[in-house]
Amino acid sequence: MDIRKLVGTNVRRHRIALGLSQEEVGVRMGVDRAHVGLIERGEQNATLLTIWSLCEALGVRPQALFDEAGLDKQSLI
C-alpha cells in the first residue's frame, strides 16, 4: 500500500464532505492550491507538520487521514 495515496484519498474525501475547494484548504493551511492537489494525488510526501496543518484545515484528527475503512485498497497500491 502506498501511504501517500491513502492520506491523499482521505484528504480529498474529507475536503469534499466539507464542501471545500483545494483553494480553500490551501488558504486555511497557508499553502498553494497546487500543493493540496499534489497531496491528494499521492504525489507529495507530506511532512508531519503538513499533516497536522491538513488536520486543522479539515477539522479532523490525524487518525482520520490514515483510516483504511471503506476505501478500495487496490487503488492504494
N, CA, C, O and CB atoms as a CASP TS submission, in Angstrom:
PFRMAT TS
TARGET T0000
AUTHOR 0000-0000-0000
METHOD Language model
MODEL 1
PARENT N/A
ATOM      1  N   MET     1       0.839  -1.175   0.000  1.00  0.00           N
ATOM      2  CA  MET     1       0.000   0.000   0.000  1.00  0.00           C
ATOM      3  C   MET     1       0.890   1.246   0.000  1.00  0.00           C
ATOM      4  O   MET     1       1.908   1.301   0.690  1.00  0.00           O
ATOM      5  CB  MET     1      -0.958  -0.006   1.219  1.00  0.00           C
ATOM      6  N   ASP     2       0.494   2.213  -0.765  1.00  0.00           N
ATOM      7  CA  ASP     2       1.209   3.488  -0.814  1.00  0.00           C
ATOM      8  C   ASP     2       0.552   4.438   0.192  1.00  0.00           C
ATOM      9  O   ASP     2      -0.574   4.892  -0.011  1.00  0.00           O
ATOM     10  CB  ASP     2       1.196   4.098  -2.270  1.00  0.00           C
ATOM     11  N   ILE     3       1.257   4.724   1.254  1.00  0.00           N
ATOM     12  CA  ILE     3       0.714   5.576   2.322  1.00  0.00           C
ATOM     13  C   ILE     3       0.369   6.972   1.806  1.00  0.00           C
ATOM     14  O   ILE     3      -0.561   7.607   2.305  1.00  0.00           O
ATOM     15  CB  ILE     3       1.717   5.683   3.479  1.00  0.00           C
ATOM     16  N   ARG     4       1.116   7.452   0.807  1.00  0.00           N
ATOM     17  CA  ARG     4       0.824   8.775   0.244  1.00  0.00           C
ATOM     18  C   ARG     4      -0.542   8.795  -0.419  1.00  0.00           C
ATOM     19  O   ARG     4      -1.272   9.781  -0.313  1.00  0.00           O
ATOM     20  CB  ARG     4       1.902   9.181  -0.767  1.00  0.00           C
ATOM     21  N   LYS     5      -0.896   7.698  -1.112  1.00  0.00           N
ATOM     22  CA  LYS     5      -2.209   7.623  -1.753  1.00  0.00           C
ATOM     23  C   LYS     5      -3.315   7.503  -0.712  1.00  0.00           C
ATOM     24  O   LYS     5      -4.386   8.090  -0.867  1.00  0.00           O
ATOM     25  CB  LYS     5      -2.266   6.435  -2.723  1.00  0.00           C
ATOM     26  N   LEU     6      -3.054   6.740   0.349  1.00  0.00           N
ATOM     27  CA  LEU     6      -4.040   6.597   1.418  1.00  0.00           C
ATOM     28  C   LEU     6      -4.351   7.960   2.047  1.00  0.00           C
ATOM     29  O   LEU     6      -5.516   8.333   2.185  1.00  0.00           O
ATOM     30  CB  LEU     6      -3.530   5.612   2.493  1.00  0.00           C
ATOM     31  N   VAL     7      -3.318   8.688   2.423  1.00  0.00           N
ATOM     32  CA  VAL     7      -3.513  10.015   3.024  1.00  0.00           C
ATOM     33  C   VAL     7      -4.207  10.941   2.029  1.00  0.00           C
ATOM     34  O   VAL     7      -5.148  11.648   2.388  1.00  0.00           O
ATOM     35  CB  VAL     7      -2.155  10.625   3.473  1.00  0.00           C
ATOM     36  N   GLY     8      -3.746  10.935   0.789  1.00  0.00           N
ATOM     37  CA  GLY     8      -4.335  11.802  -0.234  1.00  0.00           C
ATOM     38  C   GLY     8      -5.803  11.525  -0.475  1.00  0.00           C
ATOM     39  O   GLY     8      -6.604  12.450  -0.606  1.00  0.00           O
ATOM     40  N   THR     9      -6.156  10.247  -0.533  1.00  0.00           N
ATOM     41  CA  THR     9      -7.554   9.862  -0.728  1.00  0.00           C
ATOM     42  C   THR     9      -8.416  10.337   0.432  1.00  0.00           C
ATOM     43  O   THR     9      -9.530  10.820   0.229  1.00  0.00           O
ATOM     44  CB  THR     9      -7.677   8.343  -0.887  1.00  0.00           C
ATOM     45  N   ASN    10      -7.903  10.198   1.635  1.00  0.00           N
ATOM     46  CA  ASN    10      -8.663  10.639   2.811  1.00  0.00           C
ATOM     47  C   ASN    10      -8.754  12.163   2.887  1.00  0.00           C
ATOM     48  O   ASN    10      -9.784  12.698   3.298  1.00  0.00           O
ATOM     49  CB  ASN    10      -8.020  10.095   4.089  1.00  0.00           C
ATOM     50  N   VAL    11      -7.706  12.859   2.502  1.00  0.00           N
ATOM     51  CA  VAL    11      -7.765  14.326   2.468  1.00  0.00           C
ATOM     52  C   VAL    11      -8.875  14.757   1.508  1.00  0.00           C
ATOM     53  O   VAL    11      -9.714  15.590   1.851  1.00  0.00           O
ATOM     54  CB  VAL    11      -6.386  14.938   2.032  1.00  0.00           C
ATOM     55  N   ARG    12      -8.872  14.189   0.321  1.00  0.00           N
ATOM     56  CA  ARG    12      -9.887  14.537  -0.682  1.00  0.00           C
ATOM     57  C   ARG    12     -11.294  14.213  -0.169  1.00  0.00           C
ATOM     58  O   ARG    12     -12.209  15.024  -0.310  1.00  0.00           O
ATOM     59  CB  ARG    12      -9.618  13.784  -2.007  1.00  0.00           C
ATOM     60  N   ARG    13     -11.464  13.037   0.422  1.00  0.00           N
ATOM     61  CA  ARG    13     -12.767  12.622   0.935  1.00  0.00           C
ATOM     62  C   ARG    13     -13.286  13.608   1.983  1.00  0.00           C
ATOM     63  O   ARG    13     -14.450  14.003   1.939  1.00  0.00           O
ATOM     64  CB  ARG    13     -12.678  11.214   1.533  1.00  0.00           C
ATOM     65  N   HIS    14     -12.432  14.001   2.916  1.00  0.00           N
ATOM     66  CA  HIS    14     -12.853  14.937   3.963  1.00  0.00           C
ATOM     67  C   HIS    14     -13.084  16.339   3.398  1.00  0.00           C
ATOM     68  O   HIS    14     -14.013  17.034   3.809  1.00  0.00           O
ATOM     69  CB  HIS    14     -11.805  14.989   5.083  1.00  0.00           C
ATOM     70  N   ARG    15     -12.237  16.748   2.459  1.00  0.00           N
ATOM     71  CA  ARG    15     -12.401  18.075   1.850  1.00  0.00           C
ATOM     72  C   ARG    15     -13.745  18.173   1.135  1.00  0.00           C
ATOM     73  O   ARG    15     -14.472  19.153   1.300  1.00  0.00           O
ATOM     74  CB  ARG    15     -11.248  18.368   0.860  1.00  0.00           C
ATOM     75  N   ILE    16     -14.070  17.159   0.344  1.00  0.00           N
ATOM     76  CA  ILE    16     -15.333  17.166  -0.401  1.00  0.00           C
ATOM     77  C   ILE    16     -16.521  17.100   0.551  1.00  0.00           C
ATOM     78  O   ILE    16     -17.530  17.769   0.330  1.00  0.00           O
ATOM     79  CB  ILE    16     -15.383  15.989  -1.392  1.00  0.00           C
ATOM     80  N   ALA    17     -16.408  16.301   1.602  1.00  0.00           N
ATOM     81  CA  ALA    17     -17.504  16.198   2.583  1.00  0.00           C
ATOM     82  C   ALA    17     -17.795  17.547   3.235  1.00  0.00           C
ATOM     83  O   ALA    17     -18.932  17.830   3.614  1.00  0.00           O
ATOM     84  CB  ALA    17     -17.158  15.161   3.666  1.00  0.00           C
ATOM     85  N   LEU    18     -16.756  18.377   3.362  1.00  0.00           N
ATOM     86  CA  LEU    18     -16.926  19.709   3.948  1.00  0.00           C
ATOM     87  C   LEU    18     -17.349  20.748   2.912  1.00  0.00           C
ATOM     88  O   LEU    18     -17.664  21.886   3.258  1.00  0.00           O
ATOM     89  CB  LEU    18     -15.634  20.151   4.616  1.00  0.00           C
ATOM     90  N   GLY    19     -17.354  20.352   1.648  1.00  0.00           N
ATOM     91  CA  GLY    19     -17.722  21.287   0.589  1.00  0.00           C
ATOM     92  C   GLY    19     -16.651  22.324   0.312  1.00  0.00           C
ATOM     93  O   GLY    19     -16.954  23.436  -0.122  1.00  0.00           O
ATOM     94  N   LEU    20     -15.385  21.962   0.566  1.00  0.00           N
ATOM     95  CA  LEU    20     -14.272  22.899   0.363  1.00  0.00           C
ATOM     96  C   LEU    20     -13.547  22.610  -0.942  1.00  0.00           C
ATOM     97  O   LEU    20     -13.452  21.461  -1.374  1.00  0.00           O
ATOM     98  CB  LEU    20     -13.285  22.827   1.537  1.00  0.00           C
ATOM     99  N   SER    21     -13.041  23.661  -1.559  1.00  0.00           N
ATOM    100  CA  SER    21     -12.190  23.508  -2.737  1.00  0.00           C
ATOM    101  C   SER    21     -10.746  23.308  -2.276  1.00  0.00           C
ATOM    102  O   SER    21     -10.414  23.559  -1.117  1.00  0.00           O
ATOM    103  CB  SER    21     -12.310  24.748  -3.685  1.00  0.00           C
ATOM    104  N   GLN    22      -9.902  22.859  -3.186  1.00  0.00           N
ATOM    105  CA  GLN    22      -8.473  22.768  -2.873  1.00  0.00           C
ATOM    106  C   GLN    22      -7.929  24.151  -2.529  1.00  0.00           C
ATOM    107  O   GLN    22      -7.070  24.289  -1.658  1.00  0.00           O
ATOM    108  CB  GLN    22      -7.684  22.156  -4.063  1.00  0.00           C
ATOM    109  N   GLU    23      -8.423  25.150  -3.201  1.00  0.00           N
ATOM    110  CA  GLU    23      -8.004  26.527  -2.942  1.00  0.00           C
ATOM    111  C   GLU    23      -8.319  26.925  -1.496  1.00  0.00           C
ATOM    112  O   GLU    23      -7.476  27.495  -0.805  1.00  0.00           O
ATOM    113  CB  GLU    23      -8.695  27.496  -3.926  1.00  0.00           C
ATOM    114  N   GLU    24      -9.536  26.620  -1.049  1.00  0.00           N
ATOM    115  CA  GLU    24      -9.939  26.974   0.317  1.00  0.00           C
ATOM    116  C   GLU    24      -9.092  26.240   1.359  1.00  0.00           C
ATOM    117  O   GLU    24      -8.715  26.826   2.373  1.00  0.00           O
ATOM    118  CB  GLU    24     -11.424  26.652   0.532  1.00  0.00           C
ATOM    119  N   VAL    25      -8.793  24.965   1.114  1.00  0.00           N
ATOM    120  CA  VAL    25      -7.941  24.220   2.038  1.00  0.00           C
ATOM    121  C   VAL    25      -6.540  24.820   2.036  1.00  0.00           C
ATOM    122  O   VAL    25      -5.924  24.971   3.092  1.00  0.00           O
ATOM    123  CB  VAL    25      -7.891  22.716   1.657  1.00  0.00           C
ATOM    124  N   GLY    26      -6.039  25.161   0.859  1.00  0.00           N
ATOM    125  CA  GLY    26      -4.726  25.786   0.754  1.00  0.00           C
ATOM    126  C   GLY    26      -4.644  27.091   1.533  1.00  0.00           C
ATOM    127  O   GLY    26      -3.649  27.350   2.209  1.00  0.00           O
ATOM    128  N   VAL    27      -5.680  27.909   1.441  1.00  0.00           N
ATOM    129  CA  VAL    27      -5.722  29.176   2.190  1.00  0.00           C
ATOM    130  C   VAL    27      -5.689  28.896   3.686  1.00  0.00           C
ATOM    131  O   VAL    27      -4.954  29.549   4.426  1.00  0.00           O
ATOM    132  CB  VAL    27      -6.989  29.997   1.824  1.00  0.00           C
ATOM    133  N   ARG    28      -6.480  27.932   4.131  1.00  0.00           N
ATOM    134  CA  ARG    28      -6.501  27.587   5.555  1.00  0.00           C
ATOM    135  C   ARG    28      -5.134  27.097   6.045  1.00  0.00           C
ATOM    136  O   ARG    28      -4.759  27.309   7.198  1.00  0.00           O
ATOM    137  CB  ARG    28      -7.562  26.516   5.819  1.00  0.00           C
ATOM    138  N   MET    29      -4.396  26.435   5.141  1.00  0.00           N
ATOM    139  CA  MET    29      -3.083  25.890   5.500  1.00  0.00           C
ATOM    140  C   MET    29      -1.952  26.884   5.281  1.00  0.00           C
ATOM    141  O   MET    29      -0.868  26.736   5.847  1.00  0.00           O
ATOM    142  CB  MET    29      -2.810  24.639   4.702  1.00  0.00           C
ATOM    143  N   GLY    30      -2.206  27.895   4.460  1.00  0.00           N
ATOM    144  CA  GLY    30      -1.147  28.834   4.107  1.00  0.00           C
ATOM    145  C   GLY    30      -0.234  28.302   3.015  1.00  0.00           C
ATOM    146  O   GLY    30       0.947  28.645   2.954  1.00  0.00           O
ATOM    147  N   VAL    31      -0.806  27.444   2.135  1.00  0.00           N
ATOM    148  CA  VAL    31      -0.036  26.894   1.013  1.00  0.00           C
ATOM    149  C   VAL    31      -0.825  27.102  -0.275  1.00  0.00           C
ATOM    150  O   VAL    31      -1.996  27.483  -0.248  1.00  0.00           O
ATOM    151  CB  VAL    31       0.279  25.377   1.233  1.00  0.00           C
ATOM    152  N   ASP    32      -0.179  26.850  -1.380  1.00  0.00           N
ATOM    153  CA  ASP    32      -0.805  26.979  -2.692  1.00  0.00           C
ATOM    154  C   ASP    32      -1.771  25.818  -2.939  1.00  0.00           C
ATOM    155  O   ASP    32      -1.575  24.719  -2.421  1.00  0.00           O
ATOM    156  CB  ASP    32       0.268  27.031  -3.800  1.00  0.00           C
ATOM    157  N   ARG    33      -2.797  26.066  -3.722  1.00  0.00           N
ATOM    158  CA  ARG    33      -3.759  25.038  -4.107  1.00  0.00           C
ATOM    159  C   ARG    33      -3.069  23.843  -4.749  1.00  0.00           C
ATOM    160  O   ARG    33      -3.470  22.701  -4.525  1.00  0.00           O
ATOM    161  CB  ARG    33      -4.794  25.614  -5.061  1.00  0.00           C
ATOM    162  N   ALA    34      -2.043  24.096  -5.539  1.00  0.00           N
ATOM    163  CA  ALA    34      -1.329  23.024  -6.233  1.00  0.00           C
ATOM    164  C   ALA    34      -0.707  22.046  -5.241  1.00  0.00           C
ATOM    165  O   ALA    34      -0.639  20.847  -5.515  1.00  0.00           O
ATOM    166  CB  ALA    34      -0.245  23.609  -7.144  1.00  0.00           C
ATOM    167  N   HIS    35      -0.259  22.539  -4.106  1.00  0.00           N
ATOM    168  CA  HIS    35       0.331  21.680  -3.081  1.00  0.00           C
ATOM    169  C   HIS    35      -0.717  20.717  -2.528  1.00  0.00           C
ATOM    170  O   HIS    35      -0.431  19.541  -2.304  1.00  0.00           O
ATOM    171  CB  HIS    35       0.936  22.529  -1.942  1.00  0.00           C
ATOM    172  N   VAL    36      -1.916  21.215  -2.311  1.00  0.00           N
ATOM    173  CA  VAL    36      -3.019  20.378  -1.841  1.00  0.00           C
ATOM    174  C   VAL    36      -3.322  19.308  -2.890  1.00  0.00           C
ATOM    175  O   VAL    36      -3.548  18.148  -2.547  1.00  0.00           O
ATOM    176  CB  VAL    36      -4.287  21.238  -1.546  1.00  0.00           C
ATOM    177  N   GLY    37      -3.327  19.691  -4.150  1.00  0.00           N
ATOM    178  CA  GLY    37      -3.574  18.734  -5.234  1.00  0.00           C
ATOM    179  C   GLY    37      -2.525  17.639  -5.289  1.00  0.00           C
ATOM    180  O   GLY    37      -2.855  16.471  -5.494  1.00  0.00           O
ATOM    181  N   LEU    38      -1.268  18.004  -5.109  1.00  0.00           N
ATOM    182  CA  LEU    38      -0.193  17.003  -5.094  1.00  0.00           C
ATOM    183  C   LEU    38      -0.381  16.005  -3.961  1.00  0.00           C
ATOM    184  O   LEU    38      -0.171  14.806  -4.142  1.00  0.00           O
ATOM    185  CB  LEU    38       1.171  17.686  -4.962  1.00  0.00           C
ATOM    186  N   ILE    39      -0.771  16.493  -2.810  1.00  0.00           N
ATOM    187  CA  ILE    39      -1.012  15.609  -1.662  1.00  0.00           C
ATOM    188  C   ILE    39      -2.188  14.684  -1.955  1.00  0.00           C
ATOM    189  O   ILE    39      -2.106  13.481  -1.707  1.00  0.00           O
ATOM    190  CB  ILE    39      -1.283  16.435  -0.375  1.00  0.00           C
ATOM    191  N   GLU    40      -3.275  15.230  -2.477  1.00  0.00           N
ATOM    192  CA  GLU    40      -4.460  14.418  -2.759  1.00  0.00           C
ATOM    193  C   GLU    40      -4.173  13.328  -3.788  1.00  0.00           C
ATOM    194  O   GLU    40      -4.749  12.243  -3.709  1.00  0.00           O
ATOM    195  CB  GLU    40      -5.597  15.305  -3.251  1.00  0.00           C
ATOM    196  N   ARG    41      -3.306  13.592  -4.737  1.00  0.00           N
ATOM    197  CA  ARG    41      -2.970  12.602  -5.759  1.00  0.00           C
ATOM    198  C   ARG    41      -1.880  11.635  -5.304  1.00  0.00           C
ATOM    199  O   ARG    41      -1.509  10.725  -6.045  1.00  0.00           O
ATOM    200  CB  ARG    41      -2.531  13.301  -7.026  1.00  0.00           C
ATOM    201  N   GLY    42      -1.367  11.826  -4.094  1.00  0.00           N
ATOM    202  CA  GLY    42      -0.322  10.957  -3.587  1.00  0.00           C
ATOM    203  C   GLY    42       1.024  11.201  -4.223  1.00  0.00           C
ATOM    204  O   GLY    42       1.887  10.323  -4.208  1.00  0.00           O
ATOM    205  N   GLU    43       1.219  12.378  -4.782  1.00  0.00           N
ATOM    206  CA  GLU    43       2.467  12.722  -5.451  1.00  0.00           C
ATOM    207  C   GLU    43       3.416  13.496  -4.551  1.00  0.00           C
ATOM    208  O   GLU    43       4.571  13.720  -4.913  1.00  0.00           O
ATOM    209  CB  GLU    43       2.181  13.524  -6.692  1.00  0.00           C
ATOM    210  N   GLN    44       2.946  13.900  -3.395  1.00  0.00           N
ATOM    211  CA  GLN    44       3.744  14.685  -2.452  1.00  0.00           C
ATOM    212  C   GLN    44       3.884  13.911  -1.156  1.00  0.00           C
ATOM    213  O   GLN    44       2.893  13.440  -0.599  1.00  0.00           O
ATOM    214  CB  GLN    44       3.105  16.074  -2.193  1.00  0.00           C
ATOM    215  N   ASN    45       5.098  13.781  -0.680  1.00  0.00           N
ATOM    216  CA  ASN    45       5.347  13.124   0.599  1.00  0.00           C
ATOM    217  C   ASN    45       5.166  14.174   1.688  1.00  0.00           C
ATOM    218  O   ASN    45       6.054  14.992   1.926  1.00  0.00           O
ATOM    219  CB  ASN    45       6.785  12.475   0.654  1.00  0.00           C
ATOM    220  N   ALA    46       4.017  14.146   2.343  1.00  0.00           N
ATOM    221  CA  ALA    46       3.673  15.166   3.331  1.00  0.00           C
ATOM    222  C   ALA    46       4.472  14.969   4.621  1.00  0.00           C
ATOM    223  O   ALA    46       4.633  13.845   5.096  1.00  0.00           O
ATOM    224  CB  ALA    46       2.166  15.133   3.631  1.00  0.00           C
ATOM    225  N   THR    47       4.961  16.055   5.171  1.00  0.00           N
ATOM    226  CA  THR    47       5.668  16.018   6.452  1.00  0.00           C
ATOM    227  C   THR    47       4.655  15.962   7.587  1.00  0.00           C
ATOM    228  O   THR    47       3.456  16.147   7.376  1.00  0.00           O
ATOM    229  CB  THR    47       6.600  17.252   6.611  1.00  0.00           C
ATOM    230  N   LEU    48       5.149  15.706   8.781  1.00  0.00           N
ATOM    231  CA  LEU    48       4.261  15.707   9.946  1.00  0.00           C
ATOM    232  C   LEU    48       3.603  17.066  10.133  1.00  0.00           C
ATOM    233  O   LEU    48       2.427  17.142  10.489  1.00  0.00           O
ATOM    234  CB  LEU    48       5.035  15.323  11.210  1.00  0.00           C
ATOM    235  N   LEU    49       4.345  18.128   9.896  1.00  0.00           N
ATOM    236  CA  LEU    49       3.765  19.466  10.035  1.00  0.00           C
ATOM    237  C   LEU    49       2.672  19.714   9.000  1.00  0.00           C
ATOM    238  O   LEU    49       1.666  20.360   9.290  1.00  0.00           O
ATOM    239  CB  LEU    49       4.854  20.530   9.904  1.00  0.00           C
ATOM    240  N   THR    50       2.879  19.193   7.788  1.00  0.00           N
ATOM    241  CA  THR    50       1.857  19.343   6.752  1.00  0.00           C
ATOM    242  C   THR    50       0.614  18.546   7.113  1.00  0.00           C
ATOM    243  O   THR    50      -0.506  19.024   6.932  1.00  0.00           O
ATOM    244  CB  THR    50       2.399  18.895   5.386  1.00  0.00           C
ATOM    245  N   ILE    51       0.804  17.331   7.621  1.00  0.00           N
ATOM    246  CA  ILE    51      -0.334  16.520   8.034  1.00  0.00           C
ATOM    247  C   ILE    51      -1.106  17.216   9.153  1.00  0.00           C
ATOM    248  O   ILE    51      -2.336  17.243   9.147  1.00  0.00           O
ATOM    249  CB  ILE    51       0.133  15.125   8.490  1.00  0.00           C
ATOM    250  N   TRP    52      -0.379  17.773  10.102  1.00  0.00           N
ATOM    251  CA  TRP    52      -1.046  18.495  11.198  1.00  0.00           C
ATOM    252  C   TRP    52      -1.831  19.690  10.654  1.00  0.00           C
ATOM    253  O   TRP    52      -2.959  19.943  11.077  1.00  0.00           O
ATOM    254  CB  TRP    52      -0.008  18.973  12.248  1.00  0.00           C
ATOM    255  N   SER    53      -1.233  20.416   9.721  1.00  0.00           N
ATOM    256  CA  SER    53      -1.892  21.569   9.124  1.00  0.00           C
ATOM    257  C   SER    53      -3.144  21.142   8.357  1.00  0.00           C
ATOM    258  O   SER    53      -4.173  21.815   8.417  1.00  0.00           O
ATOM    259  CB  SER    53      -0.925  22.314   8.194  1.00  0.00           C
ATOM    260  N   LEU    54      -3.053  20.024   7.637  1.00  0.00           N
ATOM    261  CA  LEU    54      -4.224  19.493   6.927  1.00  0.00           C
ATOM    262  C   LEU    54      -5.341  19.162   7.909  1.00  0.00           C
ATOM    263  O   LEU    54      -6.507  19.471   7.664  1.00  0.00           O
ATOM    264  CB  LEU    54      -3.844  18.239   6.113  1.00  0.00           C
ATOM    265  N   CYS    55      -4.974  18.532   9.017  1.00  0.00           N
ATOM    266  CA  CYS    55      -5.972  18.165  10.029  1.00  0.00           C
ATOM    267  C   CYS    55      -6.665  19.396  10.594  1.00  0.00           C
ATOM    268  O   CYS    55      -7.882  19.393  10.782  1.00  0.00           O
ATOM    269  CB  CYS    55      -5.318  17.371  11.162  1.00  0.00           C
ATOM    270  N   GLU    56      -5.913  20.429  10.861  1.00  0.00           N
ATOM    271  CA  GLU    56      -6.514  21.664  11.364  1.00  0.00           C
ATOM    272  C   GLU    56      -7.424  22.297  10.310  1.00  0.00           C
ATOM    273  O   GLU    56      -8.509  22.783  10.629  1.00  0.00           O
ATOM    274  CB  GLU    56      -5.419  22.660  11.787  1.00  0.00           C
ATOM    275  N   ALA    57      -6.976  22.287   9.053  1.00  0.00           N
ATOM    276  CA  ALA    57      -7.766  22.888   7.977  1.00  0.00           C
ATOM    277  C   ALA    57      -9.071  22.128   7.741  1.00  0.00           C
ATOM    278  O   ALA    57     -10.089  22.723   7.389  1.00  0.00           O
ATOM    279  CB  ALA    57      -6.949  22.931   6.685  1.00  0.00           C
ATOM    280  N   LEU    58      -9.033  20.802   7.939  1.00  0.00           N
ATOM    281  CA  LEU    58     -10.205  19.970   7.678  1.00  0.00           C
ATOM    282  C   LEU    58     -11.012  19.670   8.934  1.00  0.00           C
ATOM    283  O   LEU    58     -12.110  19.118   8.852  1.00  0.00           O
ATOM    284  CB  LEU    58      -9.779  18.678   7.037  1.00  0.00           C
ATOM    285  N   GLY    59     -10.476  20.028  10.089  1.00  0.00           N
ATOM    286  CA  GLY    59     -11.171  19.775  11.347  1.00  0.00           C
ATOM    287  C   GLY    59     -11.266  18.296  11.693  1.00  0.00           C
ATOM    288  O   GLY    59     -12.273  17.839  12.233  1.00  0.00           O
ATOM    289  N   VAL    60     -10.204  17.550  11.376  1.00  0.00           N
ATOM    290  CA  VAL    60     -10.184  16.116  11.675  1.00  0.00           C
ATOM    291  C   VAL    60      -8.954  15.786  12.508  1.00  0.00           C
ATOM    292  O   VAL    60      -8.000  16.562  12.568  1.00  0.00           O
ATOM    293  CB  VAL    60     -10.198  15.275  10.371  1.00  0.00           C
ATOM    294  N   ARG    61      -8.991  14.629  13.147  1.00  0.00           N
ATOM    295  CA  ARG    61      -7.831  14.143  13.892  1.00  0.00           C
ATOM    296  C   ARG    61      -6.876  13.446  12.919  1.00  0.00           C
ATOM    297  O   ARG    61      -7.319  12.950  11.883  1.00  0.00           O
ATOM    298  CB  ARG    61      -8.267  13.173  15.042  1.00  0.00           C
ATOM    299  N   PRO    62      -5.595  13.396  13.225  1.00  0.00           N
ATOM    300  CA  PRO    62      -4.637  12.758  12.309  1.00  0.00           C
ATOM    301  C   PRO    62      -5.023  11.322  11.919  1.00  0.00           C
ATOM    302  O   PRO    62      -4.770  10.903  10.789  1.00  0.00           O
ATOM    303  CB  PRO    62      -3.262  12.748  12.946  1.00  0.00           C
ATOM    304  N   GLN    63      -5.622  10.578  12.830  1.00  0.00           N
ATOM    305  CA  GLN    63      -6.025   9.210  12.533  1.00  0.00           C
ATOM    306  C   GLN    63      -6.950   9.138  11.319  1.00  0.00           C
ATOM    307  O   GLN    63      -6.934   8.155  10.578  1.00  0.00           O
ATOM    308  CB  GLN    63      -6.708   8.597  13.742  1.00  0.00           C
ATOM    309  N   ALA    64      -7.749  10.171  11.120  1.00  0.00           N
ATOM    310  CA  ALA    64      -8.707  10.183  10.018  1.00  0.00           C
ATOM    311  C   ALA    64      -8.013  10.141   8.665  1.00  0.00           C
ATOM    312  O   ALA    64      -8.584   9.642   7.695  1.00  0.00           O
ATOM    313  CB  ALA    64      -9.590  11.412  10.105  1.00  0.00           C
ATOM    314  N   LEU    65      -6.802  10.652   8.585  1.00  0.00           N
ATOM    315  CA  LEU    65      -6.089  10.662   7.310  1.00  0.00           C
ATOM    316  C   LEU    65      -5.416   9.329   7.019  1.00  0.00           C
ATOM    317  O   LEU    65      -4.977   9.087   5.894  1.00  0.00           O
ATOM    318  CB  LEU    65      -5.056  11.768   7.300  1.00  0.00           C
ATOM    319  N   PHE    66      -5.331   8.461   8.027  1.00  0.00           N
ATOM    320  CA  PHE    66      -4.693   7.155   7.861  1.00  0.00           C
ATOM    321  C   PHE    66      -5.707   6.015   7.895  1.00  0.00           C
ATOM    322  O   PHE    66      -5.318   4.847   7.901  1.00  0.00           O
ATOM    323  CB  PHE    66      -3.646   6.944   8.945  1.00  0.00           C
ATOM    324  N   ASP    67      -6.988   6.332   7.917  1.00  0.00           N
ATOM    325  CA  ASP    67      -8.054   5.349   8.019  1.00  0.00           C
ATOM    326  C   ASP    67      -8.256   4.625   6.691  1.00  0.00           C
ATOM    327  O   ASP    67      -8.462   5.256   5.655  1.00  0.00           O
ATOM    328  CB  ASP    67      -9.355   6.020   8.461  1.00  0.00           C
ATOM    329  N   GLU    68      -8.193   3.299   6.733  1.00  0.00           N
ATOM    330  CA  GLU    68      -8.390   2.491   5.527  1.00  0.00           C
ATOM    331  C   GLU    68      -9.830   2.024   5.362  1.00  0.00           C
ATOM    332  O   GLU    68     -10.181   1.464   4.323  1.00  0.00           O
ATOM    333  CB  GLU    68      -7.473   1.291   5.557  1.00  0.00           C
ATOM    334  N   ALA    69     -10.657   2.243   6.356  1.00  0.00           N
ATOM    335  CA  ALA    69     -12.037   1.762   6.318  1.00  0.00           C
ATOM    336  C   ALA    69     -12.803   2.374   5.149  1.00  0.00           C
ATOM    337  O   ALA    69     -12.783   3.587   4.937  1.00  0.00           O
ATOM    338  CB  ALA    69     -12.749   2.081   7.637  1.00  0.00           C
ATOM    339  N   GLY    70     -13.471   1.513   4.402  1.00  0.00           N
ATOM    340  CA  GLY    70     -14.317   1.979   3.312  1.00  0.00           C
ATOM    341  C   GLY    70     -13.586   2.377   2.047  1.00  0.00           C
ATOM    342  O   GLY    70     -14.211   2.857   1.102  1.00  0.00           O
ATOM    343  N   LEU    71     -12.267   2.186   2.008  1.00  0.00           N
ATOM    344  CA  LEU    71     -11.509   2.556   0.813  1.00  0.00           C
ATOM    345  C   LEU    71     -11.175   1.319  -0.006  1.00  0.00           C
ATOM    346  O   LEU    71     -10.976   0.235   0.542  1.00  0.00           O
ATOM    347  CB  LEU    71     -10.220   3.305   1.195  1.00  0.00           C
ATOM    348  N   ASP    72     -11.116   1.483  -1.291  1.00  0.00           N
ATOM    349  CA  ASP    72     -10.719   0.402  -2.193  1.00  0.00           C
ATOM    350  C   ASP    72      -9.204   0.235  -2.085  1.00  0.00           C
ATOM    351  O   ASP    72      -8.449   1.055  -2.607  1.00  0.00           O
ATOM    352  CB  ASP    72     -11.156   0.699  -3.680  1.00  0.00           C
ATOM    353  N   LYS    73      -8.769  -0.805  -1.421  1.00  0.00           N
ATOM    354  CA  LYS    73      -7.330  -0.989  -1.160  1.00  0.00           C
ATOM    355  C   LYS    73      -6.543  -1.218  -2.438  1.00  0.00           C
ATOM    356  O   LYS    73      -5.346  -0.931  -2.476  1.00  0.00           O
ATOM    357  CB  LYS    73      -7.109  -2.161  -0.213  1.00  0.00           C
ATOM    358  N   GLN    74      -7.180  -1.728  -3.489  1.00  0.00           N
ATOM    359  CA  GLN    74      -6.471  -1.936  -4.746  1.00  0.00           C
ATOM    360  C   GLN    74      -6.039  -0.603  -5.362  1.00  0.00           C
ATOM    361  O   GLN    74      -5.001  -0.537  -6.021  1.00  0.00           O
ATOM    362  CB  GLN    74      -7.354  -2.712  -5.730  1.00  0.00           C
ATOM    363  N   SER    75      -6.810   0.440  -5.159  1.00  0.00           N
ATOM    364  CA  SER    75      -6.463   1.750  -5.725  1.00  0.00           C
ATOM    365  C   SER    75      -5.324   2.411  -4.967  1.00  0.00           C
ATOM    366  O   SER    75      -4.772   3.413  -5.423  1.00  0.00           O
ATOM    367  CB  SER    75      -7.679   2.664  -5.721  1.00  0.00           C
ATOM    368  N   LEU    76      -4.969   1.854  -3.807  1.00  0.00           N
ATOM    369  CA  LEU    76      -3.909   2.433  -2.987  1.00  0.00           C
ATOM    370  C   LEU    76      -2.545   1.791  -3.243  1.00  0.00           C
ATOM    371  O   LEU    76      -1.542   2.182  -2.645  1.00  0.00           O
ATOM    372  CB  LEU    76      -4.265   2.300  -1.526  1.00  0.00           C
ATOM    373  N   ILE    77      -2.520   0.799  -4.139  1.00  0.00           N
ATOM    374  CA  ILE    77      -1.256   0.096  -4.404  1.00  0.00           C
ATOM    375  C   ILE    77      -0.441   0.861  -5.429  1.00  0.00           C
ATOM    376  O   ILE    77       0.657   0.435  -5.787  1.00  0.00           O
ATOM    377  CB  ILE    77      -1.516  -1.345  -4.899  1.00  0.00           C
TER
END
